Amino acid sequence: MRSRAEILKDLALLKGNIESLENELSLYGWDSELPLYSISNEDFIFVLKRSINDEIGFDTLINWANSLECRDDLEFKNEAIQELIFELANPGINGDITKRRLQEIVNELQAQNPI
């Protein structure tokens, strides 16, 4: 059995099927006293670029953001990522996801922390 941290990393980088990763994580329960993986700007940009390049669709991106949004076992390297996760997870509130908006987010994050 893989460690919870390994599964969280795969979820954060969207490496695999979201439902399968969530099923693996369900073996560990929901609560965690400490975060086991920290999502960086680079991690977030990696996933957004996959959507910009049509490797993953917007529905998958929304599901991914929803799966990350309220996890106790994940942390975000900065508040901007947490706010962007909320934005992507809730397009009904925050507006439709577009490639243009995703590129704007990538540009903002790269300006904060050039890769």
C-alpha positions in Angstrom: 0.0 0.0 0.0 1.3 3.5 -0.9 1.8 6.1 1.7 -0.7 8.8 2.2 1.9 11.4 1.2 2.6 9.7 -2.1 -1.0 9.6 -2.9 -1.5 13.2 -2.0 1.4 14.2 -4.2 -0.2 12.3 -7.1 -3.5 14.1 -6.4 -1.8 17.5 -6.2 -0.1 16.9 -9.5 -3.1 15.2 -11.0 -1.1 12.1 -11.9 -3.9 9.5 -12.1 -7.6 9.3 -12.0 -9.1 11.6 -9.3 -11.7 9.1 -8.2 -9.0 6.3 -7.9 -6.7 8.6 -5.9 -9.6 9.7 -3.6 -10.5 6.0 -3.1 -6.9 5.3 -2.1 -6.9 8.2 0.3 -10.2 7.1 1.9 -8.2 4.2 3.4 -6.5 6.8 5.6 -9.6 8.8 6.8 -10.2 12.5 6.3 -8.6 14.2 9.3 -4.9 14.8 9.7 -3.1 16.7 12.4 -0.4 17.8 10.1 -0.2 18.5 6.4 1.6 15.7 4.6 2.1 17.5 1.3 2.5 21.2 0.4 1.3 22.4 -3.0 3.8 24.8 -4.5 3.4 27.4 -7.3 5.2 24.9 -9.5 2.8 22.1 -8.7 -0.2 24.3 -9.5 1.3 25.7 -12.7 2.1 22.1 -13.8 -1.6 21.2 -13.6 -2.9 24.4 -15.2 -0.5 24.1 -18.1 -1.9 20.6 -18.7 -5.4 22.1 -19.1 -4.1 24.9 -21.2 -2.5 22.3 -23.5 -5.8 20.3 -23.7 -4.3 17.3 -21.8 -7.1 17.6 -19.2 -10.5 19.3 -19.6 -12.1 22.0 -17.5 -14.4 19.5 -15.8 -11.5 17.5 -14.6 -9.8 20.7 -13.4 -12.9 21.6 -11.4 -13.1 18.2 -9.9 -9.4 18.3 -9.1 -9.8 21.7 -7.4 -12.8 20.4 -5.4 -10.8 17.4 -4.3 -8.0 19.6 -2.9 -10.1 22.4 -1.5 -10.8 21.3 2.1 -8.2 18.6 2.8 -6.5 18.8 6.2 -3.6 16.7 5.0 -2.6 19.3 2.3 -1.2 22.8 2.7 -0.6 25.5 0.2 2.8 27.2 0.0 1.0 30.6 -0.2 -2.5 32.0 0.2 -2.8 32.8 -3.5 -2.8 29.1 -4.3 -5.6 28.5 -1.8 -7.6 31.3 -3.3 -7.1 30.0 -6.8 -8.2 26.5 -5.8 -11.4 28.1 -4.5 -11.8 30.0 -7.8 -11.4 26.9 -9.9 -13.5 24.7 -7.6 -16.4 27.1 -7.8 -16.9 28.4 -11.4 -20.6 29.1 -10.7 -19.5 31.7 -8.2 -16.3 32.9 -9.7 -16.9 32.8 -13.4 -16.2 30.3 -16.1 -12.8 28.8 -16.5 -11.1 29.7 -19.8 -7.7 29.1 -21.2 -7.1 32.8 -21.0 -7.8 32.9 -17.3 -5.6 29.9 -16.7 -2.8 31.6 -18.5 -3.3 34.7 -16.4 -3.0 32.6 -13.2 0.1 30.9 -14.5 1.6 34.3 -15.3 0.7 35.6 -11.8 2.2 32.6 -10.1 5.4 32.7 -12.2 5.8 36.4 -11.3 5.6 35.6 -7.6 8.1 32.8 -7.9 9.9 32.6 -11.3 10.6 29.0 -12.4 
